[in-house]
Amino acid sequence: MTHCEVCGNDYELAFTVETRDGSRHVFDSFACAIHRMAPICEHCRVQIIGQGVEVEGHWYCGAHCSRAEGRVGIVDKIGSSV
């Protein structure tokens, strides 16, 4: 069995996630994987488990939070503008 790197649970159905840079992470649940790997919105501090947006190296959960931080050019819907 393999130990989850977040909670330490020794679980026979643990899974491994390999990232683009080649690092490997072992988790026993998606909740633990999200806790360790999801980026955090730089405005509201929520973990981004959906699409999110990246602006000049900064992560936000959506256009609203990116605008609140003074970023421009991000839209949530087709036809909307910032």
C-alpha positions as CSV (number, residue, x, y, z in Angstrom):
1,M,0.0,0.0,0.0
2,T,1.0,3.6,-0.5
3,H,0.8,6.6,1.9
4,C,-0.9,9.8,0.9
5,E,1.5,12.7,1.1
6,V,-1.2,15.0,2.6
7,C,-3.0,13.0,5.2
8,G,-0.6,10.0,5.6
9,N,-3.4,7.5,5.1
10,D,-2.0,4.1,4.0
11,Y,-4.5,3.2,1.3
12,E,-4.5,0.4,-1.3
13,L,-6.3,2.5,-3.9
14,A,-3.9,5.6,-3.6
15,F,-3.0,7.2,-6.9
16,T,0.0,9.0,-8.3
17,V,-0.1,12.3,-10.2
18,E,2.9,13.3,-12.3
19,T,3.2,16.9,-13.2
20,R,4.7,18.4,-16.4
21,D,8.0,19.1,-14.6
22,G,8.3,15.4,-13.7
23,S,7.5,15.6,-10.0
24,R,5.3,12.8,-8.7
25,H,2.7,13.1,-5.9
26,V,0.7,10.3,-4.2
27,F,-2.8,10.9,-2.8
28,D,-5.6,8.7,-1.3
29,S,-8.4,11.0,-2.5
30,F,-9.1,13.9,-4.9
31,A,-9.7,16.1,-1.8
32,C,-6.0,15.6,-0.7
33,A,-4.8,16.2,-4.3
34,I,-6.8,19.4,-4.5
35,H,-5.4,20.5,-1.1
36,R,-1.8,20.0,-2.3
37,M,-2.0,21.0,-5.9
38,A,-4.7,23.5,-6.6
39,P,-3.6,27.1,-7.1
40,I,-5.1,29.7,-4.8
41,C,-6.9,32.8,-6.0
42,E,-4.7,35.8,-5.1
43,H,-7.8,37.9,-4.4
44,C,-10.3,35.8,-2.5
45,R,-7.9,33.0,-1.4
46,V,-10.2,30.2,-2.6
47,Q,-8.5,27.1,-4.0
48,I,-9.1,27.0,-7.8
49,I,-10.5,23.6,-8.8
50,G,-12.1,24.8,-12.0
51,Q,-10.7,26.7,-14.9
52,G,-9.4,29.8,-13.1
53,V,-7.5,32.5,-15.0
54,E,-3.8,33.3,-15.0
55,V,-2.7,36.9,-15.7
56,E,1.0,37.7,-15.9
57,G,1.8,34.8,-13.6
58,H,-0.9,35.6,-11.1
59,W,-3.8,33.1,-10.5
60,Y,-7.5,34.1,-9.9
61,C,-10.7,32.1,-9.7
62,G,-12.3,34.3,-12.3
63,A,-12.5,37.7,-14.0
64,H,-14.2,39.4,-11.1
65,C,-11.2,38.7,-8.8
66,S,-8.7,39.5,-11.5
67,R,-10.4,42.9,-12.0
68,A,-10.5,43.5,-8.2
69,E,-6.7,43.2,-8.3
70,G,-6.4,45.7,-11.1
71,R,-5.9,43.2,-13.9
72,V,-7.6,44.0,-17.3
73,G,-8.5,42.0,-20.3
74,I,-10.1,38.9,-18.6
75,V,-13.7,38.1,-19.4
76,D,-15.9,35.4,-17.9
77,K,-18.3,35.1,-20.8
78,I,-18.1,35.5,-24.5
79,G,-19.4,38.9,-25.4
80,S,-18.5,40.5,-22.1
81,S,-15.7,43.0,-21.7
82,V,-13.6,44.2,-18.9
